Amino acid sequence: MMKEGQVRIPSGCAIAAVISRDAKKMSGEMITNAMKPMHDRSNGLGGGFAGYGIYPEYKDFYALHLFFDSRSTRKECEAYLKEYFEIVHSERIPTRTIPAITDEPIIWRFFVAPLKSMLASMQLDEKEFVARAVMKINTQLSGAYAFSSGKNMGTFKAVGFPEDVGVFYKLDEYEGYSWTAHGRYPTNTPGWWGGAHPFTLLDYSVVHNGEISSYDANRRFIEMFGYKCTLQTDTEVITYILDYLVRVQGLTLTEAANVIAAPFWSTIEGEKDENIKKRLAFLRTVFPSLLITGPFSIVLGFTGGIMALNDRLKLRSMVVGEKDDRVFIASEEAAIRTMEPNAENIWAPAGGEPVIVKVKEGAY
């Protein structure tokens, strides 16, 4: 963060993540505390976390986290869900009353399974069915926002500084094998509960430091495929792009990274391996509207892993560290040191080069 006179020059937002390759559980308190040394990267208009492996007792069900502006909206949403899903459990998400978090909506979670009869009649697989349900809630149910919808994972976000958001949601009472975190410094979009990061769809969650100058082109393209950007923040589109490329189109994570942070044509031309050269040229040619321009560093969370990625010019800071079976990622080394004072192999990934860490096969 830089200051010049009394003018604050934001280098934008804070991100952090940790994953255990052996799927060992870590308290949400660790990732909450990691955000404290990066306090000045936020301005109190949004903080949030995603945890993986946090719902072992309901691991086979989709955990829908929702904001409601009234009890009547909640009842309307529940009636809609009952038409399409079996609801095995529902409850208000536990929170603490703290002075730093105010004006909270009704915050609820449902653990659901798609009705087999509905899957059969609509001829959809489970994930597409759930994704469409999320889009329907967010576009057609006024005052309701589904902000998390994966299995055995959950997102927790609010208007506030991230270290306060973690306390508010009692993250010290959750344990997960992977956590991501975000502190917002919004520059041209509103600060509101639904606009805080992470942005999620199914088990994909994205935290982002930066600004997307290609947002309109990206949004117009992705909305042709049934996605709807409703949360008034440019980062939302990254989540849908990655869902489309990986889940729908079947690309690998590395290939998806080569779409959104595509190599320059001069780099592709200089590639000596003909197969790689052809593949990179193919991706740039087929998905030009999904190239994300502007400064960014992101962390994508998904079941069993995380991916960190910078824009090609590396206009946003991001560092990686390791210790034993854990990998740490953050905007600043100070955040990594808060999680693990003895972290080793601290390094900064190159622009456009994805860092992909997966849990060992069968570990979770």
ZASEDREN-56484 format. One line per 4 residues: number of its first residue (from 1); their letters; for each residue z, x, y of C-alpha. Coordinates in steps of 0.02 Angstrom, whole numbers. Layout:
N
NUM> A> Z:X:Y; ...
% end
This chain:
364
1> MMKE> 0:0:0; -47:67:172; 20:29:345; -62:77:507
5> GQVR> 49:45:656; 117:-129:629; -39:-191:540; -20:-215:354
9> IPSG> -174:-165:256; -158:-246:85; -228:-160:-66; -204:-327:-146
13> CAIA> -93:-399:-280; 6:-321:-422; -34:-327:-607; 64:-264:-758
17> AVIS> 55:-280:-946; 138:-216:-1104; 90:-233:-1287; 170:-175:-1449
21> RDAK> 40:-118:-1576; 167:-156:-1713; 196:-331:-1642; 379:-291:-1606
25> KMSG> 454:-423:-1493; 502:-379:-1314; 605:-484:-1195; 517:-561:-1045
29> EMIT> 650:-478:-939; 559:-311:-959; 397:-371:-881; 492:-466:-745
33> NAMK> 583:-307:-693; 419:-209:-695; 361:-311:-546; 506:-260:-433
37> PMHD> 439:-89:-377; 274:-173:-332; 359:-306:-224; 259:-261:-68
41> RSNG> 94:-294:-156; 136:-481:-153; 179:-596:-10; 276:-731:-102
45> LGGG> 130:-851:-122; 113:-832:-310; 184:-747:-462; 159:-773:-647
49> FAGY> 169:-710:-825; 88:-738:-995; 182:-705:-1156; 108:-693:-1332
53> GIYP> 205:-729:-1491; 336:-828:-1394; 325:-991:-1494; 342:-939:-1678
57> EYKD> 416:-1107:-1727; 260:-1196:-1662; 134:-1057:-1694; 6:-1173:-1775
61> FYAL> -1:-1292:-1627; -81:-1280:-1457; 52:-1260:-1322; -6:-1357:-1169
65> HLFF> 88:-1312:-1010; 61:-1435:-868; 109:-1466:-687; 131:-1648:-633
69> DSRS> 159:-1715:-459; 249:-1872:-522; 325:-1954:-676; 185:-2083:-677
73> TRKE> 55:-1943:-687; 150:-1866:-832; 152:-2032:-925; -33:-2057:-892
77> CEAY> -71:-1883:-960; 38:-1911:-1113; -55:-2072:-1150; -220:-1977:-1139
81> LKEY> -158:-1839:-1254; -99:-1966:-1385; -277:-2032:-1399; -345:-1861:-1450
85> FEIV> -197:-1760:-1517; -45:-1770:-1626; 101:-1723:-1513; 231:-1636:-1622
89> HSER> 351:-1594:-1480; 359:-1615:-1292; 489:-1566:-1162; 518:-1510:-986
93> IPTR> 497:-1320:-975; 672:-1249:-944; 699:-1172:-772; 841:-1105:-665
97> TIPA> 878:-1173:-493; 862:-1024:-375; 841:-1023:-185; 683:-917:-192
101> ITDE> 581:-1052:-284; 560:-1219:-198; 453:-1376:-204; 426:-1362:-390
105> PIIW> 319:-1496:-475; 367:-1574:-642; 335:-1434:-768; 307:-1492:-947
109> RFFV> 247:-1428:-1114; 169:-1517:-1261; 142:-1440:-1433; -11:-1528:-1503
113> APLK> -141:-1530:-1643; -313:-1610:-1621; -331:-1769:-1722; -447:-1734:-1869
117> SMLA> -531:-1902:-1845; -576:-1853:-1666; -642:-1682:-1718; -751:-1766:-1848
121> SMQL> -818:-1901:-1733; -856:-1779:-1591; -919:-1644:-1711; -824:-1507:-1621
125> DEKE> -720:-1362:-1680; -537:-1358:-1628; -554:-1234:-1486; -701:-1320:-1402
129> FVAR> -608:-1486:-1420; -453:-1416:-1334; -555:-1329:-1198; -642:-1493:-1156
133> AVMK> -475:-1584:-1151; -408:-1456:-1027; -561:-1475:-915; -544:-1665:-922
137> INTQ> -361:-1661:-871; -394:-1541:-728; -544:-1636:-659; -503:-1819:-695
141> LSGA> -313:-1838:-695; -262:-1828:-513; -98:-1734:-491; -103:-1654:-665
145> YAFS> -149:-1473:-702; -154:-1397:-875; -121:-1212:-841; -94:-1147:-1018
149> SGKN> -170:-1203:-1182; -160:-1069:-1318; -72:-1056:-1485; 92:-959:-1493
153> MGTF> 73:-906:-1311; 116:-975:-1142; 90:-949:-957; 228:-967:-827
157> KAVG> 182:-967:-643; 241:-1027:-474; 236:-1001:-287; 355:-855:-258
161> FPED> 375:-670:-289; 347:-627:-473; 521:-556:-502; 592:-723:-443
165> VGVF> 467:-823:-546; 525:-731:-703; 706:-777:-667; 657:-956:-624
169> YKLD> 572:-980:-793; 712:-893:-891; 592:-766:-963; 741:-662:-1019
173> EYEG> 763:-796:-1154; 585:-772:-1224; 522:-634:-1338; 340:-587:-1362
177> YSWT> 236:-443:-1432; 129:-440:-1275; 159:-485:-1092; 52:-487:-935
181> AHGR> 111:-513:-756; 44:-541:-581; 103:-543:-401; -15:-626:-276
185> YPTN> -70:-573:-105; -198:-710:-72; -324:-665:62; -444:-811:71
189> TPGW> -378:-945:-49; -222:-1054:-38; -54:-1009:-112; -2:-1153:-226
193> WGGA> 72:-1174:-399; -93:-1198:-491; -173:-1053:-396; -49:-923:-456
197> HPFT> -106:-804:-594; -125:-791:-743; -273:-907:-764; -293:-962:-943
201> LLDY> -401:-1057:-1065; -351:-1069:-1247; -270:-901:-1288; -363:-805:-1151
205> SVVH> -262:-761:-996; -321:-660:-847; -225:-572:-708; -330:-498:-569
209> NGEI> -307:-383:-421; -455:-392:-303; -584:-508:-233; -743:-581:-308
213> SSYD> -888:-578:-187; -1002:-650:-322; -888:-801:-349; -1012:-936:-299
217> ANRR> -1152:-867:-409; -1031:-844:-554; -958:-1018:-532; -1126:-1107:-519
221> FIEM> -1185:-1023:-680; -1029:-1052:-784; -1013:-1235:-730; -1182:-1268:-813
225> FGYK> -1090:-1248:-979; -952:-1377:-954; -824:-1269:-864; -751:-1333:-700
229> CTLQ> -667:-1223:-571; -529:-1334:-500; -387:-1216:-456; -452:-1153:-287
233> TDTE> -442:-968:-331; -586:-852:-372; -500:-773:-523; -512:-935:-622
237> VITY> -697:-904:-650; -663:-737:-739; -565:-828:-874; -706:-950:-906
241> ILDY> -837:-812:-905; -740:-715:-1038; -713:-871:-1143; -899:-909:-1133
245> LVRV> -955:-732:-1176; -831:-698:-1317; -792:-867:-1395; -952:-962:-1361
249> QGLT> -1084:-823:-1362; -995:-713:-1490; -1001:-551:-1390; -875:-413:-1424
253> LTEA> -747:-373:-1290; -840:-213:-1248; -1003:-308:-1230; -918:-438:-1119
257> ANVI> -851:-295:-1012; -1028:-228:-999; -1082:-397:-930; -949:-424:-797
261> AAPF> -936:-239:-749; -1114:-196:-794; -1173:-15:-792; -1294:29:-652
265> WSTI> -1477:24:-704; -1485:211:-671; -1343:237:-795; -1432:129:-925
269> EGEK> -1594:226:-899; -1501:389:-929; -1423:330:-1093; -1482:444:-1233
273> DENI> -1442:327:-1379; -1590:207:-1386; -1492:68:-1474; -1354:72:-1343
277> KKRL> -1484:80:-1204; -1574:-74:-1271; -1412:-171:-1292; -1351:-131:-1115
281> AFLR> -1520:-179:-1042; -1518:-340:-1144; -1346:-389:-1079; -1392:-354:-897
285> TVFP> -1554:-452:-916; -1484:-605:-1007; -1321:-627:-908; -1360:-569:-730
289> SLLI> -1264:-714:-652; -1104:-661:-740; -1099:-489:-660; -940:-488:-555
293> TGPF> -958:-396:-390; -819:-343:-274; -662:-242:-305; -562:-289:-459
297> SIVL> -441:-232:-590; -402:-359:-724; -301:-375:-882; -361:-500:-1011
301> GFTG> -230:-557:-1135; -280:-636:-1300; -204:-668:-1470; -169:-498:-1545
305> GIMA> -222:-390:-1399; -259:-350:-1217; -406:-278:-1121; -391:-189:-953
309> LNDR> -546:-167:-845; -590:-99:-673; -747:-133:-571; -881:2:-590
313> LKLR> -834:85:-425; -648:80:-466; -599:2:-300; -429:-56:-365
317> SMVV> -292:51:-440; -241:37:-622; -146:157:-734; -107:159:-919
321> GEKD> 37:239:-1013; 103:246:-1191; 266:268:-1285; 283:250:-1473
325> DRVF> 193:89:-1524; 186:20:-1347; 48:28:-1217; 86:-7:-1034
329> IASE> -37:-54:-896; 1:-79:-711; -65:-62:-535; 61:78:-506
333> EAAI> 147:207:-617; 315:151:-546; 299:-14:-639; 265:77:-803
337> RTME> 417:190:-773; 524:35:-747; 475:-29:-919; 482:141:-1003
341> PNAE> 554:290:-904; 488:410:-1037; 310:343:-1043; 182:474:-1094
345> NIWA> -5:502:-1074; -13:419:-903; -196:405:-855; -314:304:-745
349> PAGG> -459:220:-837; -634:254:-769; -724:117:-675; -807:-8:-791
353> EPVI> -733:70:-949; -628:-59:-1043; -461:-11:-1117; -439:-121:-1271
357> VKVK> -274:-121:-1367; -250:-226:-1522; -100:-263:-1630; -113:-186:-1804
361> EGAY> -197:-297:-1931; -71:-416:-2007; 71:-361:-1894; 92:-531:-1815
% end
